[in-house]
Amino acid sequence: MPRKSAASFGFPTVTGSPERLRPPPDLGEPERTIFVDLVAGTKPDAFRNSDTPLLAAYCRAIALERRSAAELGAGDDKALARWERATKAMVALSMRLRLSPQARAPNNPSRPSRPEPVTNYYDRMRLEEADSDGTDRG
């Protein structure tokens, strides 16, 4: 039986990793660091060039939230409003960019086909008798 060539197996060719987004030049140093951390922490194809403005706004919101939290910790009561607005912006942008755990979850709600079983009395008794360190007494 003749040997098969490597080309006959149809292995995909490796052309290198896809180009990752680069931070826009108008970002400050803290925002730039956040941008690079986010892009480096996701899959290479997670973002497209069209996501750059939205991702930059998200990085600005994170930096503003951090500054406001530090000011709030230092006793500046006016920072609370800035912190709240920055947090709301972060939540909204993270959902749009699919960076939050909720946005990454698959969009197929699973409904149980039958009701969840009720804990019987003996299992409940064992749980109530468990020591505080989690070991069973009996």
N, CA, C and O atoms as a GROMACS GRO file, in nm:
protein
  552
    1MET      N    1   0.086  -0.117   0.000
    1MET     CA    2   0.000   0.000   0.000
    1MET      C    3   0.090   0.123   0.000
    1MET      O    4   0.175   0.136   0.088
    2PRO      N    5   0.074   0.212  -0.096
    2PRO     CA    6   0.159   0.333  -0.103
    2PRO      C    7   0.123   0.431   0.008
    2PRO      O    8   0.009   0.438   0.053
    3ARG      N    9   0.223   0.505   0.050
    3ARG     CA   10   0.203   0.606   0.154
    3ARG      C   11   0.130   0.727   0.098
    3ARG      O   12   0.146   0.762  -0.019
    4LYS      N   13   0.050   0.791   0.183
    4LYS     CA   14  -0.024   0.911   0.142
    4LYS      C   15   0.062   1.033   0.172
    4LYS      O   16   0.134   1.037   0.271
    5SER      N   17   0.052   1.132   0.086
    5SER     CA   18   0.125   1.256   0.109
    5SER      C   19   0.053   1.342   0.212
    5SER      O   20  -0.066   1.323   0.237
    6ALA      N   21   0.126   1.434   0.272
    6ALA     CA   22   0.066   1.524   0.371
    6ALA      C   23  -0.042   1.611   0.309
    6ALA      O   24  -0.139   1.646   0.376
    7ALA      N   25  -0.027   1.646   0.183
    7ALA     CA   26  -0.126   1.730   0.115
    7ALA      C   27  -0.259   1.658   0.099
    7ALA      O   28  -0.364   1.722   0.092
    8SER      N   29  -0.256   1.524   0.094
    8SER     CA   30  -0.380   1.451   0.074
    8SER      C   31  -0.467   1.447   0.200
    8SER      O   32  -0.586   1.418   0.192
    9PHE      N   33  -0.410   1.477   0.315
    9PHE     CA   34  -0.488   1.477   0.438
    9PHE      C   35  -0.575   1.600   0.452
    9PHE      O   36  -0.671   1.598   0.530
   10GLY      N   37  -0.546   1.706   0.383
   10GLY     CA   38  -0.629   1.825   0.387
   10GLY      C   39  -0.617   1.904   0.516
   10GLY      O   40  -0.716   1.961   0.562
   11PHE      N   41  -0.498   1.907   0.575
   11PHE     CA   42  -0.479   1.985   0.696
   11PHE      C   43  -0.491   2.133   0.664
   11PHE      O   44  -0.446   2.178   0.559
   12PRO      N   45  -0.552   2.209   0.754
   12PRO     CA   46  -0.561   2.353   0.730
   12PRO      C   47  -0.422   2.416   0.741
   12PRO      O   48  -0.338   2.373   0.821
   13THR      N   49  -0.401   2.516   0.663
   13THR     CA   50  -0.272   2.585   0.667
   13THR      C   51  -0.279   2.694   0.773
   13THR      O   52  -0.381   2.761   0.789
   14VAL      N   53  -0.170   2.712   0.843
   14VAL     CA   54  -0.162   2.813   0.948
   14VAL      C   55  -0.101   2.938   0.888
   14VAL      O   56   0.012   2.935   0.838
   15THR      N   57  -0.176   3.047   0.893
   15THR     CA   58  -0.127   3.171   0.834
   15THR      C   59  -0.092   3.274   0.939
   15THR      O   60  -0.062   3.389   0.905
   16GLY      N   61  -0.095   3.236   1.065
   16GLY     CA   62  -0.067   3.332   1.171
   16GLY      C   63  -0.194   3.372   1.242
   16GLY      O   64  -0.304   3.343   1.195
   17SER      N   65  -0.179   3.438   1.354
   17SER     CA   66  -0.296   3.479   1.431
   17SER      C   67  -0.360   3.603   1.369
   17SER      O   68  -0.290   3.684   1.309
   18PRO      N   69  -0.490   3.617   1.383
   18PRO     CA   70  -0.557   3.735   1.327
   18PRO      C   71  -0.507   3.863   1.395
   18PRO      O   72  -0.463   3.862   1.510
   19GLU      N   73  -0.516   3.971   1.323
   19GLU     CA   74  -0.472   4.101   1.374
   19GLU      C   75  -0.568   4.147   1.484
   19GLU      O   76  -0.690   4.150   1.464
   20ARG      N   77  -0.514   4.181   1.598
   20ARG     CA   78  -0.596   4.230   1.709
   20ARG      C   79  -0.613   4.381   1.697
   20ARG      O   80  -0.532   4.450   1.634
   21LEU      N   81  -0.720   4.431   1.758
   21LEU     CA   82  -0.744   4.576   1.757
   21LEU      C   83  -0.635   4.649   1.832
   21LEU      O   84  -0.582   4.599   1.932
   22ARG      N   85  -0.601   4.765   1.785
   22ARG     CA   86  -0.504   4.850   1.853
   22ARG      C   87  -0.578   4.968   1.914
   22ARG      O   88  -0.678   5.013   1.858
   23PRO      N   89  -0.532   5.019   2.027
   23PRO     CA   90  -0.603   5.132   2.090
   23PRO      C   91  -0.594   5.257   2.003
   23PRO      O   92  -0.491   5.283   1.942
   24PRO      N   93  -0.702   5.334   1.998
   24PRO     CA   94  -0.698   5.458   1.921
   24PRO      C   95  -0.601   5.558   1.985
   24PRO      O   96  -0.578   5.552   2.106
   25PRO      N   97  -0.544   5.648   1.907
   25PRO     CA   98  -0.443   5.740   1.960
   25PRO      C   99  -0.497   5.841   2.061
   25PRO      O  100  -0.419   5.899   2.136
   26ASP      N  101  -0.628   5.864   2.065
   26ASP     CA  102  -0.682   5.964   2.156
   26ASP      C  103  -0.707   5.913   2.297
   26ASP      O  104  -0.754   5.989   2.382
   27LEU      N  105  -0.676   5.786   2.325
   27LEU     CA  106  -0.694   5.733   2.461
   27LEU      C  107  -0.576   5.774   2.549
   27LEU      O  108  -0.462   5.776   2.504
   28GLY      N  109  -0.607   5.807   2.674
   28GLY     CA  110  -0.502   5.837   2.771
   28GLY      C  111  -0.434   5.708   2.816
   28GLY      O  112  -0.474   5.599   2.775
   29GLU      N  113  -0.332   5.720   2.898
   29GLU     CA  114  -0.255   5.604   2.939
   29GLU      C  115  -0.338   5.501   3.018
   29GLU      O  116  -0.328   5.382   2.987
   30PRO      N  117  -0.419   5.542   3.118
   30PRO     CA  118  -0.498   5.438   3.188
   30PRO      C  119  -0.597   5.369   3.095
   30PRO      O  120  -0.614   5.247   3.102
   31GLU      N  121  -0.663   5.447   3.009
   31GLU     CA  122  -0.760   5.389   2.916
   31GLU      C  123  -0.691   5.298   2.815
   31GLU      O  124  -0.745   5.193   2.779
   32ARG      N  125  -0.573   5.336   2.770
   32ARG     CA  126  -0.497   5.255   2.675
   32ARG      C  127  -0.460   5.120   2.738
   32ARG      O  128  -0.470   5.016   2.672
   33THR      N  129  -0.419   5.122   2.864
   33THR     CA  130  -0.384   4.998   2.934
   33THR      C  131  -0.506   4.908   2.947
   33THR      O  132  -0.497   4.787   2.927
   34ILE      N  133  -0.620   4.966   2.980
   34ILE     CA  134  -0.745   4.889   2.991
   34ILE      C  135  -0.781   4.830   2.856
   34ILE      O  136  -0.820   4.714   2.848
   35PHE      N  137  -0.768   4.909   2.750
   35PHE     CA  138  -0.800   4.864   2.614
   35PHE      C  139  -0.714   4.743   2.577
   35PHE      O  140  -0.766   4.642   2.530
   36VAL      N  141  -0.584   4.754   2.599
   36VAL     CA  142  -0.492   4.644   2.564
   36VAL      C  143  -0.523   4.520   2.648
   36VAL      O  144  -0.522   4.408   2.596
   37ASP      N  145  -0.551   4.538   2.775
   37ASP     CA  146  -0.585   4.424   2.861
   37ASP      C  147  -0.711   4.353   2.812
   37ASP      O  148  -0.716   4.230   2.810
   38LEU      N  149  -0.812   4.430   2.773
   38LEU     CA  150  -0.936   4.370   2.725
   38LEU      C  151  -0.916   4.295   2.594
   38LEU      O  152  -0.963   4.182   2.579
   39VAL      N  153  -0.848   4.358   2.501
   39VAL     CA  154  -0.827   4.295   2.371
   39VAL      C  155  -0.738   4.171   2.385
   39VAL      O  156  -0.762   4.070   2.320
   40ALA      N  157  -0.637   4.180   2.469
   40ALA     CA  158  -0.548   4.066   2.488
   40ALA      C  159  -0.615   3.953   2.565
   40ALA      O  160  -0.575   3.837   2.551
   41GLY      N  161  -0.715   3.985   2.645
   41GLY     CA  162  -0.782   3.884   2.726
   41GLY      C  163  -0.897   3.813   2.657
   41GLY      O  164  -0.959   3.725   2.716
   42THR      N  165  -0.927   3.850   2.533
   42THR     CA  166  -1.035   3.787   2.460
   42THR      C  167  -0.979   3.711   2.340
   42THR      O  168  -0.860   3.718   2.311
   43LYS      N  169  -1.067   3.638   2.273
   43LYS     CA  170  -1.025   3.567   2.153
   43LYS      C  171  -0.981   3.667   2.046
   43LYS      O  172  -1.033   3.779   2.043
   44PRO      N  173  -0.889   3.630   1.961
   44PRO     CA  174  -0.839   3.725   1.860
   44PRO      C  175  -0.949   3.781   1.769
   44PRO      O  176  -0.938   3.894   1.723
   45ASP      N  177  -1.052   3.704   1.745
   45ASP     CA  178  -1.158   3.752   1.655
   45ASP      C  179  -1.279   3.806   1.730
   45ASP      O  180  -1.387   3.818   1.672
   46ALA      N  181  -1.264   3.838   1.859
   46ALA     CA  182  -1.377   3.884   1.940
   46ALA      C  183  -1.424   4.023   1.897
   46ALA      O  184  -1.544   4.052   1.905
   47PHE      N  185  -1.334   4.108   1.851
   47PHE     CA  186  -1.369   4.244   1.814
   47PHE      C  187  -1.334   4.271   1.668
   47PHE      O  188  -1.241   4.211   1.612
   48ARG      N  189  -1.410   4.361   1.608
   48ARG     CA  190  -1.384   4.406   1.471
   48ARG      C  191  -1.342   4.552   1.476
   48ARG      O  192  -1.355   4.617   1.580
   49ASN      N  193  -1.293   4.604   1.366
   49ASN     CA  194  -1.253   4.745   1.361
   49ASN      C  195  -1.370   4.837   1.395
   49ASN      O  196  -1.349   4.943   1.454
   50SER      N  197  -1.489   4.799   1.360
   50SER     CA  198  -1.606   4.883   1.388
   50SER      C  199  -1.638   4.889   1.537
   50SER      O  200  -1.716   4.975   1.579
   51ASP      N  201  -1.582   4.800   1.617
   51ASP     CA  202  -1.605   4.800   1.762
   51ASP      C  203  -1.513   4.898   1.835
   51ASP      O  204  -1.532   4.921   1.954
   52THR      N  205  -1.415   4.954   1.768
   52THR     CA  206  -1.314   5.038   1.834
   52THR      C  207  -1.374   5.156   1.910
   52THR      O  208  -1.338   5.175   2.025
   53PRO      N  209  -1.465   5.236   1.852
   53PRO     CA  210  -1.520   5.348   1.929
   53PRO      C  211  -1.597   5.304   2.053
   53PRO      O  212  -1.586   5.366   2.158
   54LEU      N  213  -1.674   5.197   2.041
   54LEU     CA  214  -1.750   5.147   2.154
   54LEU      C  215  -1.657   5.092   2.263
   54LEU      O  216  -1.681   5.113   2.382
   55LEU      N  217  -1.554   5.022   2.222
   55LEU     CA  218  -1.457   4.968   2.317
   55LEU      C  219  -1.378   5.080   2.384
   55LEU      O  220  -1.347   5.070   2.503
   56ALA      N  221  -1.345   5.185   2.309
   56ALA     CA  222  -1.276   5.300   2.368
   56ALA      C  223  -1.364   5.369   2.471
   56ALA      O  224  -1.316   5.410   2.577
   57ALA      N  225  -1.494   5.383   2.441
   57ALA     CA  226  -1.587   5.444   2.537
   57ALA      C  227  -1.598   5.358   2.662
   57ALA      O  228  -1.607   5.410   2.773
   58TYR      N  229  -1.598   5.227   2.645
   58TYR     CA  230  -1.602   5.135   2.759
   58TYR      C  231  -1.477   5.151   2.846
   58TYR      O  232  -1.486   5.151   2.969
   59CYS      N  233  -1.362   5.165   2.785
   59CYS     CA  234  -1.237   5.184   2.860
   59CYS      C  235  -1.238   5.317   2.934
   59CYS      O  236  -1.189   5.326   3.047
   60ARG      N  237  -1.293   5.422   2.871
   60ARG     CA  238  -1.304   5.551   2.939
   60ARG      C  239  -1.397   5.540   3.060
   60ARG      O  240  -1.370   5.599   3.164
   61ALA      N  241  -1.506   5.466   3.045
   61ALA     CA  242  -1.601   5.449   3.156
   61ALA      C  243  -1.535   5.373   3.272
   61ALA      O  244  -1.557   5.406   3.388
   62ILE      N  245  -1.454   5.273   3.241
   62ILE     CA  246  -1.385   5.197   3.345
   62ILE      C  247  -1.286   5.288   3.418
   62ILE      O  248  -1.279   5.287   3.541
   63ALA      N  249  -1.210   5.368   3.341
   63ALA     CA  250  -1.113   5.458   3.403
   63ALA      C  251  -1.183   5.563   3.490
   63ALA      O  252  -1.136   5.596   3.598
   64LEU      N  253  -1.296   5.615   3.442
   64LEU     CA  254  -1.372   5.713   3.520
   64LEU      C  255  -1.427   5.650   3.647
   64LEU      O  256  -1.426   5.713   3.752
   65GLU      N  257  -1.475   5.528   3.637
   65GLU     CA  258  -1.526   5.458   3.756
   65GLU      C  259  -1.415   5.439   3.858
   65GLU      O  260  -1.437   5.458   3.978
   66ARG      N  261  -1.296   5.403   3.814
   66ARG     CA  262  -1.184   5.382   3.906
   66ARG      C  263  -1.143   5.513   3.974
   66ARG      O  264  -1.118   5.517   4.094
   67ARG      N  265  -1.136   5.620   3.894
   67ARG     CA  266  -1.100   5.751   3.953
   67ARG      C  267  -1.207   5.797   4.052
   67ARG      O  268  -1.175   5.846   4.160
   68SER      N  269  -1.333   5.780   4.015
   68SER     CA  270  -1.443   5.822   4.102
   68SER      C  271  -1.445   5.739   4.230
   68SER      O  272  -1.474   5.792   4.337
   69ALA      N  273  -1.416   5.611   4.220
   69ALA     CA  274  -1.413   5.526   4.339
   69ALA      C  275  -1.301   5.568   4.432
   69ALA      O  276  -1.318   5.568   4.554
   70ALA      N  277  -1.186   5.605   4.375
   70ALA     CA  278  -1.075   5.652   4.459
   70ALA      C  279  -1.110   5.784   4.526
   70ALA      O  280  -1.080   5.804   4.644
   71GLU      N  281  -1.174   5.875   4.452
   71GLU     CA  282  -1.215   6.003   4.509
   71GLU      C  283  -1.320   5.983   4.616
   71GLU      O  284  -1.320   6.051   4.719
   72LEU      N  285  -1.411   5.889   4.592
   72LEU     CA  286  -1.514   5.859   4.690
   72LEU      C  287  -1.452   5.802   4.817
   72LEU      O  288  -1.495   5.833   4.928
   73GLY      N  289  -1.352   5.719   4.800
   73GLY     CA  290  -1.282   5.663   4.916
   73GLY      C  291  -1.204   5.768   4.993
   73GLY      O  292  -1.181   5.753   5.112
   74ALA      N  293  -1.164   5.875   4.923
   74ALA     CA  294  -1.091   5.984   4.988
   74ALA      C  295  -1.185   6.083   5.056
   74ALA      O  296  -1.140   6.177   5.121
   75GLY      N  297  -1.316   6.062   5.042
   75GLY     CA  298  -1.410   6.147   5.113
   75GLY      C  299  -1.480   6.251   5.027
   75GLY      O  300  -1.550   6.337   5.081
   76ASP      N  301  -1.464   6.247   4.896
   76ASP     CA  302  -1.530   6.343   4.807
   76ASP      C  303  -1.672   6.294   4.779
   76ASP      O  304  -1.690   6.197   4.705
   77ASP      N  305  -1.772   6.361   4.837
   77ASP     CA  306  -1.910   6.319   4.820
   77ASP      C  307  -1.963   6.345   4.679
   77ASP      O  308  -2.058   6.279   4.637
   78LYS      N  309  -1.905   6.438   4.606
   78LYS     CA  310  -1.950   6.468   4.470
   78LYS      C  311  -1.912   6.357   4.373
   78LYS      O  312  -1.967   6.349   4.263
   79ALA      N  313  -1.818   6.274   4.411
   79ALA     CA  314  -1.773   6.166   4.323
   79ALA      C  315  -1.876   6.056   4.310
   79ALA      O  316  -1.870   5.976   4.217
   80LEU      N  317  -1.972   6.050   4.402
   80LEU     CA  318  -2.073   5.944   4.397
   80LEU      C  319  -2.155   5.950   4.269
   80LEU      O  320  -2.182   5.846   4.208
   81ALA      N  321  -2.195   6.068   4.227
   81ALA     CA  322  -2.274   6.081   4.104
   81ALA      C  323  -2.193   6.039   3.982
   81ALA      O  324  -2.244   5.971   3.893
   82ARG      N  325  -2.065   6.079   3.979
   82ARG     CA  326  -1.978   6.038   3.867
   82ARG      C  327  -1.960   5.887   3.867
   82ARG      O  328  -1.962   5.824   3.761
   83TRP      N  329  -1.942   5.829   3.985
   83TRP     CA  330  -1.923   5.685   3.995
   83TRP      C  331  -2.047   5.610   3.945
   83TRP      O  332  -2.035   5.512   3.872
   84GLU      N  333  -2.166   5.658   3.984
   84GLU     CA  334  -2.290   5.593   3.941
   84GLU      C  335  -2.308   5.600   3.790
   84GLU      O  336  -2.343   5.500   3.728
   85ARG      N  337  -2.282   5.717   3.731
   85ARG     CA  338  -2.295   5.731   3.586
   85ARG      C  339  -2.194   5.643   3.513
   85ARG      O  340  -2.227   5.581   3.412
   86ALA      N  341  -2.072   5.638   3.564
   86ALA     CA  342  -1.969   5.555   3.500
   86ALA      C  343  -2.005   5.407   3.509
   86ALA      O  344  -1.983   5.332   3.414
   87THR      N  345  -2.060   5.366   3.622
   87THR     CA  346  -2.099   5.226   3.639
   87THR      C  347  -2.212   5.189   3.545
   87THR      O  348  -2.211   5.081   3.486
   88LYS      N  349  -2.310   5.277   3.531
   88LYS     CA  350  -2.420   5.251   3.438
   88LYS      C  351  -2.369   5.242   3.294
   88LYS      O  352  -2.413   5.156   3.218
   89ALA      N  353  -2.278   5.329   3.258
   89ALA     CA  354  -2.219   5.324   3.123
   89ALA      C  355  -2.142   5.194   3.103
   89ALA      O  356  -2.151   5.132   2.997
   90MET      N  357  -2.068   5.152   3.204
   90MET     CA  358  -1.993   5.028   3.194
   90MET      C  359  -2.085   4.909   3.170
   90MET      O  360  -2.058   4.824   3.086
   91VAL      N  361  -2.194   4.903   3.245
   91VAL     CA  362  -2.288   4.792   3.231
   91VAL      C  363  -2.349   4.791   3.090
   91VAL      O  364  -2.353   4.687   3.024
   92ALA      N  365  -2.395   4.906   3.045
   92ALA     CA  366  -2.457   4.913   2.912
   92ALA      C  367  -2.358   4.876   2.802
   92ALA      O  368  -2.391   4.800   2.711
   93LEU      N  369  -2.237   4.930   2.809
   93LEU     CA  370  -2.139   4.902   2.705
   93LEU      C  371  -2.089   4.758   2.712
   93LEU      O  372  -2.062   4.697   2.608
   94SER      N  373  -2.076   4.703   2.831
   94SER     CA  374  -2.029   4.565   2.841
   94SER      C  375  -2.131   4.468   2.780
   94SER      O  376  -2.092   4.367   2.721
   95MET      N  377  -2.259   4.499   2.794
   95MET     CA  378  -2.359   4.414   2.731
   95MET      C  379  -2.353   4.423   2.579
   95MET      O  380  -2.365   4.322   2.510
   96ARG      N  381  -2.333   4.543   2.528
   96ARG     CA  382  -2.326   4.560   2.383
   96ARG      C  383  -2.200   4.496   2.324
   96ARG      O  384  -2.203   4.445   2.212
   97LEU      N  385  -2.093   4.500   2.399
   97LEU     CA  386  -1.967   4.441   2.352
   97LEU      C  387  -1.956   4.292   2.386
   97LEU      O  388  -1.858   4.227   2.353
   98ARG      N  389  -2.058   4.240   2.454
   98ARG     CA  390  -2.063   4.100   2.497
   98ARG      C  391  -1.944   4.065   2.586
   98ARG      O  392  -1.878   3.963   2.567
   99LEU      N  393  -1.919   4.151   2.683
   99LEU     CA  394  -1.810   4.130   2.776
   99LEU      C  395  -1.858   4.085   2.913
   99LEU      O  396  -1.778   4.042   2.996
  100SER      N  397  -1.987   4.093   2.938
  100SER     CA  398  -2.039   4.055   3.069
  100SER      C  399  -2.073   3.906   3.068
  100SER      O  400  -2.097   3.848   2.961
  101PRO      N  401  -2.075   3.843   3.183
  101PRO     CA  402  -2.111   3.701   3.188
  101PRO      C  403  -2.250   3.673   3.130
  101PRO      O  404  -2.271   3.571   3.065
  102GLN      N  405  -2.343   3.763   3.154
  102GLN     CA  406  -2.478   3.744   3.102
  102GLN      C  407  -2.480   3.749   2.949
  102GLN      O  408  -2.553   3.673   2.886
  103ALA      N  409  -2.402   3.837   2.891
  103ALA     CA  410  -2.400   3.850   2.746
  103ALA      C  411  -2.329   3.732   2.680
  103ALA      O  412  -2.358   3.698   2.565
  104ARG      N  413  -2.236   3.669   2.751
  104ARG     CA  414  -2.163   3.555   2.693
  104ARG      C  415  -2.242   3.426   2.702
  104ARG      O  416  -2.210   3.329   2.635
  105ALA      N  417  -2.347   3.424   2.786
  105ALA     CA  418  -2.425   3.302   2.802
  105ALA      C  419  -2.500   3.271   2.673
  105ALA      O  420  -2.542   3.363   2.602
  106PRO      N  421  -2.516   3.145   2.641
  106PRO     CA  422  -2.590   3.112   2.519
  106PRO      C  423  -2.733   3.161   2.528
  106PRO      O  424  -2.791   3.167   2.637
  107ASN      N  425  -2.790   3.195   2.415
  107ASN     CA  426  -2.923   3.253   2.411
  107ASN      C  427  -3.028   3.144   2.387
  107ASN      O  428  -3.115   3.157   2.302
  108ASN      N  429  -3.017   3.038   2.464
  108ASN     CA  430  -3.118   2.933   2.454
  108ASN      C  431  -3.160   2.897   2.596
  108ASN      O  432  -3.099   2.812   2.660
  109PRO      N  433  -3.265   2.962   2.643
  109PRO     CA  434  -3.308   2.936   2.780
  109PRO      C  435  -3.347   2.790   2.796
  109PRO      O  436  -3.419   2.733   2.715
  110SER      N  437  -3.297   2.732   2.901
  110SER     CA  438  -3.329   2.591   2.925
  110SER      C  439  -3.438   2.584   3.032
  110SER      O  440  -3.423   2.632   3.144
  111ARG      N  441  -3.544   2.523   2.994
  111ARG     CA  442  -3.655   2.504   3.086
  111ARG      C  443  -3.655   2.357   3.127
  111ARG      O  444  -3.648   2.269   3.041
  112PRO      N  445  -3.663   2.332   3.254
  112PRO     CA  446  -3.666   2.191   3.294
  112PRO      C  447  -3.791   2.123   3.241
  112PRO      O  448  -3.901   2.180   3.245
  113SER      N  449  -3.774   2.003   3.192
  113SER     CA  450  -3.889   1.931   3.138
  113SER      C  451  -3.981   1.881   3.248
  113SER      O  452  -4.100   1.858   3.226
  114ARG      N  453  -3.925   1.864   3.366
  114ARG     CA  454  -4.007   1.823   3.481
  114ARG      C  455  -3.965   1.906   3.601
  114ARG      O  456  -3.855   1.962   3.602
  115PRO      N  457  -4.049   1.916   3.700
  115PRO     CA  458  -4.014   1.998   3.816
  115PRO      C  459  -3.893   1.942   3.889
  115PRO      O  460  -3.867   1.822   3.888
  116GLU      N  461  -3.820   2.032   3.952
  116GLU     CA  462  -3.703   1.991   4.030
  116GLU      C  463  -3.748   1.906   4.147
  116GLU      O  464  -3.850   1.936   4.209
  117PRO      N  465  -3.674   1.801   4.180
  117PRO     CA  466  -3.714   1.717   4.293
  117PRO      C  467  -3.703   1.794   4.424
  117PRO      O  468  -3.611   1.872   4.445
  118VAL      N  469  -3.798   1.770   4.511
  118VAL     CA  470  -3.800   1.833   4.642
  118VAL      C  471  -3.707   1.755   4.733
  118VAL      O  472  -3.705   1.632   4.729
  119THR      N  473  -3.631   1.826   4.815
  119THR     CA  474  -3.542   1.760   4.909
  119THR      C  475  -3.626   1.685   5.012
  119THR      O  476  -3.716   1.742   5.074
  120ASN      N  477  -3.594   1.557   5.030
  120ASN     CA  478  -3.673   1.480   5.127
  120ASN      C  479  -3.631   1.514   5.270
  120ASN      O  480  -3.531   1.582   5.292
  121TYR      N  481  -3.710   1.467   5.364
  121TYR     CA  482  -3.691   1.503   5.504
  121TYR      C  483  -3.555   1.456   5.556
  121TYR      O  484  -3.491   1.528   5.632
  122TYR      N  485  -3.511   1.339   5.517
  122TYR     CA  486  -3.387   1.284   5.570
  122TYR      C  487  -3.265   1.361   5.518
  122TYR      O  488  -3.170   1.384   5.592
  123ASP      N  489  -3.268   1.400   5.391
  123ASP     CA  490  -3.158   1.482   5.338
  123ASP      C  491  -3.156   1.619   5.406
  123ASP      O  492  -3.049   1.672   5.437
  124ARG      N  493  -3.273   1.674   5.429
  124ARG     CA  494  -3.280   1.804   5.496
  124ARG      C  495  -3.226   1.792   5.639
  124ARG      O  496  -3.156   1.881   5.687
  125MET      N  497  -3.259   1.682   5.706
  125MET     CA  498  -3.212   1.660   5.842
  125MET      C  499  -3.059   1.650   5.844
  125MET      O  500  -2.995   1.707   5.934
  126ARG      N  501  -3.000   1.580   5.748
  126ARG     CA  502  -2.854   1.569   5.740
  126ARG      C  503  -2.790   1.706   5.717
  126ARG      O  504  -2.684   1.735   5.773
  127LEU      N  505  -2.852   1.787   5.635
  127LEU     CA  506  -2.798   1.921   5.610
  127LEU      C  507  -2.804   2.007   5.736
  127LEU      O  508  -2.711   2.081   5.765
  128GLU      N  509  -2.914   1.996   5.810
  128GLU     CA  510  -2.928   2.076   5.931
  128GLU      C  511  -2.834   2.030   6.041
  128GLU      O  512  -2.794   2.110   6.125
  129GLU      N  513  -2.798   1.902   6.043
  129GLU     CA  514  -2.711   1.848   6.145
  129GLU      C  515  -2.563   1.864   6.112
  129GLU      O  516  -2.478   1.835   6.196
  130ALA      N  517  -2.532   1.909   5.994
  130ALA     CA  518  -2.391   1.922   5.953
  130ALA      C  519  -2.323   2.025   6.041
  130ALA      O  520  -2.381   2.127   6.077
  131ASP      N  521  -2.198   1.995   6.076
  131ASP     CA  522  -2.118   2.092   6.155
  131ASP      C  523  -2.089   2.215   6.071
  131ASP      O  524  -2.111   2.216   5.950
  132SER      N  525  -2.040   2.317   6.136
  132SER     CA  526  -2.011   2.441   6.065
  132SER      C  527  -1.897   2.425   5.965
  132SER      O  528  -1.886   2.503   5.871
  133ASP      N  529  -1.810   2.323   5.984
  133ASP     CA  530  -1.700   2.303   5.888
  133ASP      C  531  -1.742   2.216   5.771
  133ASP      O  532  -1.659   2.184   5.685
  134GLY      N  533  -1.869   2.177   5.766
  134GLY     CA  534  -1.920   2.105   5.652
  134GLY      C  535  -1.915   1.955   5.667
  134GLY      O  536  -1.955   1.884   5.574
  135THR      N  537  -1.868   1.901   5.779
  135THR     CA  538  -1.864   1.757   5.797
  135THR      C  539  -1.994   1.709   5.856
  135THR      O  540  -2.060   1.782   5.929
  136ASP      N  541  -2.030   1.587   5.825
  136ASP     CA  542  -2.154   1.529   5.873
  136ASP      C  543  -2.133   1.466   6.010
  136ASP      O  544  -2.031   1.401   6.033
  137ARG      N  545  -2.227   1.486   6.098
  137ARG     CA  546  -2.213   1.431   6.235
  137ARG      C  547  -2.245   1.282   6.239
  137ARG      O  548  -2.191   1.210   6.322
  138GLY      N  549  -2.329   1.238   6.151
  138GLY     CA  550  -2.375   1.101   6.162
  138GLY      C  551  -2.321   1.018   6.060
  138GLY      O  552  -2.350   0.899   6.054
   0.00000   0.00000   0.00000
